[in-house]
Amino acid sequence: MKNLLLVILLFFVTAHSNSESLCLPSEKTYFSCATKKNKFISVCGSPKIKSNQRSYIQYRYGTFDNIELEYPKDRKGSLNSFSFTHYFRSQYDLTELEFVNSDYQYSIFWIYDGESKQDRKVDSGIRIKKVGTQKKFKISCSSQIIMNLADLEDLVPCNKSNPLAFC
């Protein structure tokens, strides 16, 4: 029995050792990156989203052995638990996937700024803001980014409160 448990555990660790996200092999990775603290910011979901009835997306933050936050817990109707913003003009592209959990607003973002004088033209990660206050912080991606958020643009409700969104 111990040997079987060891083999299963070894398989699980090996399956995730080369992974770049907290998404399961059966899921599509819509966004993922590692942070400086070796944690992952991932948006995972149904591989082929066609309707809100059977499809889902979930935000996950943490490590392979300790997912600290998974939102929403219930996958049913989860597309409506998020809002989407996409803004584009010459030399600038912004994509955000937002949700509110408890008293915090989360914004997974990807920005390309071709006008930037800095070496880094792409910025991505998550911004977290306590609702009703000015308290906010940002966790930046520090590794290669998997970016497929554009696949959600017509499926997740547009963020009408964001003046940059094309709703």
Secondary structure, DSSP 8 states (H G I E B T S, - for coil): -HHHHHHHHHHHHHHHHT-SSS--TTSEEEEEEE-TTS-EEEEEE-SS---TTT--EEEEEEETTEEEEEE-S--TTGGGG-EEEEEEETTEEEEEEEEEETTEEEEEEEEEETT-SSS--EEEEEEEEETTSS-EEEEE--S--EE-GGGGTTTS-B-TT-TTS--
